[in-house]
Amino acid sequence: MTEKKKRITFKVVAPDAKQVFLSGTFNKWSQSADPMKKDETGTWKKIKMLPKGSHEYKFIVDGVWTCDPACADVVTNGEGTENNVIVF
């Protein structure tokens, strides 16, 4: 039986950004695997199909690692900063 995955939409408002990437445990913290697309409101979005469990993530906004301001759930990482975490 295949593991059920859930469709998760990640989004961040960054109207002046040139490029935004989604990085997390689900893509081995890749800085280029998941580019996000900007809509007309300046909101960047990326849809991922993720397996059940806990997933840490951050956005990379024009090269700067950025937490998701819309997600209050954070964990401290090995770099001395925080990552967002979603669990479902």
KOLGU-870805 format. One record per atom (N, C-alpha, C, CB): residue number from 1; residue in three letters; x, y, z. Coordinates in steps of 0.05 Angstrom, whole numbers. Glycine has a CB too. Example, Ala and Ser with C-alpha at 12.3 -4.5 7.8 and 13.67 -1.06 7.14 Angstrom:
BEGIN
1 / ALA / 264 / -114 / 156
1 / ALA / 246 / -90 / 156
1 / ALA / 264 / -66 / 156
1 / ALA / 226 / -89 / 181
2 / SER / 257 / -45 / 142
2 / SER / 273 / -21 / 143
2 / SER / 258 / 1 / 157
2 / SER / 282 / -12 / 114
END
This chain:
BEGIN
1 / MET / 17 / -24 / 0
1 / MET / 0 / 0 / 0
1 / MET / 18 / 25 / 0
1 / MET / -19 / 0 / 24
2 / THR / 11 / 43 / -17
2 / THR / 27 / 68 / -18
2 / THR / 19 / 87 / 4
2 / THR / 24 / 82 / -45
3 / GLU / 38 / 102 / 14
3 / GLU / 33 / 121 / 35
3 / GLU / 17 / 144 / 25
3 / GLU / 60 / 130 / 48
4 / LYS / -3 / 152 / 40
4 / LYS / -19 / 175 / 32
4 / LYS / -4 / 200 / 36
4 / LYS / -46 / 176 / 48
5 / LYS / -6 / 218 / 17
5 / LYS / 7 / 244 / 19
5 / LYS / -14 / 265 / 20
5 / LYS / 27 / 248 / -4
6 / LYS / -7 / 287 / 32
6 / LYS / -25 / 310 / 35
6 / LYS / -15 / 333 / 19
6 / LYS / -29 / 317 / 64
7 / ARG / -33 / 346 / 5
7 / ARG / -26 / 370 / -11
7 / ARG / -23 / 394 / 8
7 / ARG / -47 / 375 / -33
8 / ILE / 0 / 405 / 9
8 / ILE / 6 / 428 / 26
8 / ILE / 14 / 452 / 9
8 / ILE / 28 / 422 / 47
9 / THR / 1 / 475 / 13
9 / THR / 9 / 499 / -1
9 / THR / 25 / 517 / 17
9 / THR / -17 / 514 / -12
10 / PHE / 50 / 522 / 10
10 / PHE / 67 / 540 / 25
10 / PHE / 65 / 567 / 11
10 / PHE / 97 / 530 / 25
11 / LYS / 63 / 588 / 27
11 / LYS / 62 / 615 / 15
11 / LYS / 75 / 635 / 34
11 / LYS / 34 / 623 / 9
12 / VAL / 86 / 656 / 21
12 / VAL / 99 / 678 / 35
12 / VAL / 95 / 703 / 19
12 / VAL / 129 / 672 / 41
13 / VAL / 88 / 725 / 32
13 / VAL / 85 / 751 / 19
13 / VAL / 112 / 765 / 17
13 / VAL / 64 / 769 / 33
14 / ALA / 122 / 769 / -7
14 / ALA / 148 / 783 / -11
14 / ALA / 147 / 796 / -39
14 / ALA / 172 / 762 / -10
15 / PRO / 131 / 818 / -41
15 / PRO / 126 / 830 / -67
15 / PRO / 151 / 841 / -81
15 / PRO / 106 / 853 / -64
16 / ASP / 171 / 848 / -66
16 / ASP / 195 / 860 / -78
16 / ASP / 217 / 839 / -83
16 / ASP / 207 / 881 / -60
17 / ALA / 212 / 814 / -76
17 / ALA / 232 / 793 / -80
17 / ALA / 235 / 786 / -109
17 / ALA / 225 / 768 / -64
18 / LYS / 260 / 779 / -117
18 / LYS / 265 / 771 / -144
18 / LYS / 261 / 741 / -148
18 / LYS / 294 / 779 / -152
19 / GLN / 269 / 725 / -127
19 / GLN / 264 / 697 / -127
19 / GLN / 261 / 686 / -99
19 / GLN / 286 / 682 / -143
20 / VAL / 244 / 666 / -96
20 / VAL / 240 / 653 / -70
20 / VAL / 240 / 623 / -74
20 / VAL / 212 / 663 / -57
21 / PHE / 253 / 609 / -56
21 / PHE / 254 / 580 / -57
21 / PHE / 243 / 569 / -31
21 / PHE / 283 / 569 / -62
22 / LEU / 231 / 545 / -32
22 / LEU / 222 / 531 / -9
22 / LEU / 243 / 510 / -3
22 / LEU / 193 / 518 / -13
23 / SER / 252 / 509 / 22
23 / SER / 273 / 490 / 30
23 / SER / 264 / 477 / 56
23 / SER / 300 / 503 / 33
24 / GLY / 269 / 450 / 58
24 / GLY / 262 / 437 / 83
24 / GLY / 271 / 408 / 84
24 / GLY / 232 / 438 / 86
25 / THR / 262 / 394 / 105
25 / THR / 270 / 367 / 108
25 / THR / 260 / 349 / 85
25 / THR / 259 / 356 / 135
26 / PHE / 238 / 358 / 72
26 / PHE / 227 / 342 / 50
26 / PHE / 243 / 343 / 24
26 / PHE / 199 / 352 / 45
27 / ASN / 261 / 363 / 22
27 / ASN / 278 / 364 / -2
27 / ASN / 308 / 365 / 6
27 / ASN / 271 / 388 / -19
28 / LYS / 314 / 355 / 30
28 / LYS / 341 / 354 / 40
28 / LYS / 354 / 382 / 41
28 / LYS / 359 / 336 / 23
29 / TRP / 337 / 402 / 48
29 / TRP / 346 / 430 / 51
29 / TRP / 359 / 441 / 25
29 / TRP / 365 / 432 / 74
30 / SER / 349 / 432 / 3
30 / SER / 359 / 442 / -23
30 / SER / 352 / 471 / -26
30 / SER / 347 / 425 / -47
31 / GLN / 372 / 486 / -37
31 / GLN / 368 / 515 / -41
31 / GLN / 358 / 521 / -69
31 / GLN / 394 / 530 / -36
32 / SER / 353 / 500 / -85
32 / SER / 344 / 505 / -112
32 / SER / 322 / 486 / -122
32 / SER / 367 / 503 / -131
33 / ALA / 316 / 465 / -107
33 / ALA / 297 / 444 / -117
33 / ALA / 268 / 454 / -120
33 / ALA / 298 / 420 / -98
34 / ASP / 260 / 472 / -103
34 / ASP / 232 / 481 / -102
34 / ASP / 228 / 511 / -105
34 / ASP / 219 / 472 / -77
35 / PRO / 232 / 521 / -130
35 / PRO / 227 / 550 / -134
35 / PRO / 197 / 555 / -131
35 / PRO / 236 / 559 / -162
36 / MET / 191 / 579 / -120
36 / MET / 163 / 586 / -115
36 / MET / 155 / 606 / -137
36 / MET / 160 / 599 / -87
37 / LYS / 128 / 608 / -142
37 / LYS / 118 / 626 / -163
37 / LYS / 104 / 649 / -150
37 / LYS / 100 / 611 / -182
38 / LYS / 108 / 673 / -160
38 / LYS / 95 / 697 / -149
38 / LYS / 69 / 703 / -164
38 / LYS / 115 / 721 / -151
39 / ASP / 48 / 709 / -149
39 / ASP / 23 / 717 / -162
39 / ASP / 21 / 747 / -163
39 / ASP / -1 / 705 / -147
40 / GLU / -1 / 757 / -173
40 / GLU / -5 / 786 / -177
40 / GLU / -6 / 802 / -151
40 / GLU / -30 / 791 / -193
41 / THR / -10 / 788 / -129
41 / THR / -11 / 803 / -103
41 / THR / 17 / 804 / -89
41 / THR / -31 / 789 / -84
42 / GLY / 37 / 791 / -101
42 / GLY / 64 / 791 / -89
42 / GLY / 67 / 768 / -70
42 / GLY / 68 / 817 / -74
43 / THR / 48 / 749 / -71
43 / THR / 50 / 725 / -54
43 / THR / 63 / 703 / -70
43 / THR / 22 / 716 / -44
44 / TRP / 84 / 691 / -59
44 / TRP / 98 / 668 / -71
44 / TRP / 86 / 643 / -61
44 / TRP / 129 / 670 / -65
45 / LYS / 82 / 623 / -79
45 / LYS / 69 / 598 / -71
45 / LYS / 83 / 574 / -82
45 / LYS / 39 / 598 / -80
46 / LYS / 81 / 552 / -68
46 / LYS / 92 / 526 / -77
46 / LYS / 74 / 505 / -65
46 / LYS / 122 / 522 / -69
47 / ILE / 64 / 486 / -81
47 / ILE / 48 / 464 / -72
47 / ILE / 66 / 439 / -71
47 / ILE / 23 / 459 / -90
48 / LYS / 65 / 426 / -48
48 / LYS / 81 / 401 / -45
48 / LYS / 62 / 379 / -35
48 / LYS / 104 / 405 / -24
49 / MET / 67 / 355 / -44
49 / MET / 53 / 331 / -34
49 / MET / 71 / 318 / -14
49 / MET / 45 / 311 / -58
50 / LEU / 63 / 319 / 11
50 / LEU / 81 / 310 / 33
50 / LEU / 69 / 286 / 48
50 / LEU / 87 / 332 / 52
51 / PRO / 86 / 267 / 56
51 / PRO / 76 / 245 / 72
51 / PRO / 69 / 254 / 100
51 / PRO / 97 / 222 / 73
52 / LYS / 52 / 239 / 113
52 / LYS / 44 / 245 / 141
52 / LYS / 69 / 247 / 159
52 / LYS / 24 / 224 / 151
53 / GLY / 69 / 265 / 177
53 / GLY / 91 / 267 / 196
53 / GLY / 98 / 296 / 202
53 / GLY / 115 / 253 / 185
54 / SER / 123 / 300 / 210
54 / SER / 133 / 327 / 218
54 / SER / 152 / 336 / 196
54 / SER / 146 / 326 / 246
55 / HIS / 149 / 361 / 187
55 / HIS / 166 / 372 / 166
55 / HIS / 176 / 399 / 174
55 / HIS / 151 / 373 / 139
56 / GLU / 202 / 403 / 174
56 / GLU / 214 / 429 / 180
56 / GLU / 219 / 443 / 153
56 / GLU / 240 / 427 / 197
57 / TYR / 216 / 470 / 153
57 / TYR / 221 / 485 / 129
57 / TYR / 228 / 514 / 134
57 / TYR / 196 / 483 / 111
58 / LYS / 238 / 527 / 113
58 / LYS / 243 / 556 / 113
58 / LYS / 240 / 565 / 84
58 / LYS / 271 / 562 / 124
59 / PHE / 238 / 591 / 80
59 / PHE / 238 / 603 / 54
59 / PHE / 266 / 615 / 50
59 / PHE / 216 / 624 / 50
60 / ILE / 275 / 615 / 25
60 / ILE / 299 / 630 / 18
60 / ILE / 291 / 652 / -1
60 / ILE / 321 / 611 / 4
61 / VAL / 290 / 676 / 11
61 / VAL / 281 / 700 / -3
61 / VAL / 305 / 716 / -13
61 / VAL / 262 / 718 / 15
62 / ASP / 309 / 717 / -39
62 / ASP / 333 / 730 / -50
62 / ASP / 358 / 723 / -35
62 / ASP / 329 / 761 / -49
63 / GLY / 361 / 697 / -29
63 / GLY / 386 / 687 / -17
63 / GLY / 386 / 688 / 13
63 / GLY / 409 / 702 / -27
64 / VAL / 365 / 699 / 26
64 / VAL / 364 / 701 / 55
64 / VAL / 345 / 680 / 66
64 / VAL / 355 / 730 / 64
65 / TRP / 355 / 663 / 85
65 / TRP / 338 / 643 / 98
65 / TRP / 318 / 657 / 116
65 / TRP / 355 / 623 / 114
66 / THR / 292 / 652 / 112
66 / THR / 271 / 667 / 125
66 / THR / 250 / 648 / 136
66 / THR / 258 / 687 / 106
67 / CYS / 242 / 652 / 161
67 / CYS / 220 / 637 / 173
67 / CYS / 194 / 646 / 161
67 / CYS / 220 / 639 / 204
68 / ASP / 174 / 629 / 162
68 / ASP / 147 / 635 / 153
68 / ASP / 133 / 651 / 174
68 / ASP / 132 / 608 / 146
69 / PRO / 127 / 677 / 168
69 / PRO / 114 / 694 / 188
69 / PRO / 85 / 684 / 195
69 / PRO / 113 / 722 / 179
70 / ALA / 73 / 668 / 177
70 / ALA / 46 / 658 / 182
70 / ALA / 45 / 632 / 198
70 / ALA / 32 / 654 / 156
71 / CYS / 69 / 621 / 205
71 / CYS / 70 / 596 / 220
71 / CYS / 83 / 600 / 247
71 / CYS / 86 / 574 / 204
72 / ALA / 67 / 596 / 268
72 / ALA / 77 / 601 / 295
72 / ALA / 93 / 578 / 306
72 / ALA / 54 / 607 / 314
73 / ASP / 92 / 555 / 293
73 / ASP / 106 / 531 / 303
73 / ASP / 134 / 531 / 293
73 / ASP / 91 / 506 / 294
74 / VAL / 153 / 533 / 312
74 / VAL / 181 / 534 / 305
74 / VAL / 197 / 515 / 323
74 / VAL / 193 / 562 / 308
75 / VAL / 220 / 506 / 313
75 / VAL / 239 / 490 / 328
75 / VAL / 267 / 502 / 324
75 / VAL / 238 / 460 / 320
76 / THR / 284 / 499 / 344
76 / THR / 311 / 509 / 342
76 / THR / 327 / 489 / 325
76 / THR / 325 / 513 / 370
77 / ASN / 343 / 499 / 306
77 / ASN / 359 / 481 / 289
77 / ASN / 388 / 481 / 298
77 / ASN / 356 / 490 / 260
78 / GLY / 404 / 466 / 285
78 / GLY / 432 / 463 / 292
78 / GLY / 449 / 488 / 286
78 / GLY / 444 / 440 / 278
79 / GLU / 437 / 507 / 272
79 / GLU / 452 / 532 / 265
79 / GLU / 447 / 554 / 286
79 / GLU / 443 / 542 / 238
80 / GLY / 432 / 548 / 306
80 / GLY / 426 / 568 / 327
80 / GLY / 403 / 587 / 319
80 / GLY / 451 / 584 / 333
81 / THR / 389 / 581 / 297
81 / THR / 366 / 596 / 289
81 / THR / 341 / 578 / 291
81 / THR / 370 / 608 / 260
82 / GLU / 319 / 587 / 279
82 / GLU / 295 / 571 / 281
82 / GLU / 286 / 562 / 253
82 / GLU / 273 / 586 / 295
83 / ASN / 272 / 540 / 253
83 / ASN / 258 / 530 / 229
83 / ASN / 228 / 529 / 235
83 / ASN / 269 / 502 / 220
84 / ASN / 212 / 533 / 215
84 / ASN / 183 / 528 / 219
84 / ASN / 179 / 498 / 217
84 / ASN / 166 / 543 / 197
85 / VAL / 157 / 489 / 230
85 / VAL / 151 / 460 / 229
85 / VAL / 121 / 457 / 225
85 / VAL / 160 / 446 / 255
86 / ILE / 113 / 439 / 207
86 / ILE / 85 / 431 / 204
86 / ILE / 83 / 401 / 210
86 / ILE / 75 / 438 / 175
87 / VAL / 61 / 394 / 223
87 / VAL / 57 / 366 / 230
87 / VAL / 28 / 360 / 223
87 / VAL / 62 / 361 / 261
88 / PHE / 24 / 338 / 209
88 / PHE / -3 / 329 / 202
88 / PHE / -4 / 299 / 200
88 / PHE / -13 / 342 / 176
END
